[in-house]
Amino acid sequence: MNITSIAKGAFLRYVRPAHIRRLHVAVEHVLKRRIEGIVTVVCVDDRTMRALNRRYRRKDKTTDVLSFLYAEHKGRRARAIHGDILIAVPEPQRQSRQRMLPVQAVTDELIVHGLLHLLGYDHERSREDEKIMFVLQQKIL
């Protein structure tokens, strides 16, 4: 998979392509299948994230991560994904303080969460889907 990251300043160290590729390999290992495609991890500010969340999810508040899939896929059996994962840059730092975890651990969670969404997993569909997605997320991390 070709993974690109777009970030500025100090946050760039948390979304290095080599690190994201390691997460991609962990996703493939847990899901037991190869995943191809192009994914861009984009770091945005709260204002941008709130505007996107309002436009695409009709929720007028910021969120930690959004995923946008640009190519058709076949749900959870997808072999190729093309999309973006957007991370609200202040969020990993906030969650890090609240949860007493390293910023890198929180950022990794958000990237894996976004990748699972791109692969068709959706924790908001049902309680069962939520359980499946978060169990997978924990196994990957």
Salt bridges, closest charged atoms under 4 A:
GLU28 OE2 - HIS24 NE2 3.12
GLU28 OE2 - ARG34 NH1 3.88
GLU36 OE2 - ARG34 NE 2.70
ASP46 OD2 - ARG94 NH2 2.99
ASP60 OD1 - ARG50 NE 2.92
ASP60 OD1 - ARG54 NH1 2.61
GLU91 OE1 - ARG94 NH2 2.84
ASP108 OD1 - HIS19 NE2 2.65
GLU109 OE2 - ARG99 NH2 2.77
GLU124 OE2 - ARG57 NH2 2.75
GLU124 OE2 - LYS59 NZ 3.76
ASP129 OD1 - ARG76 NH2 2.76
ASP129 OD2 - ARG125 NH1 3.79
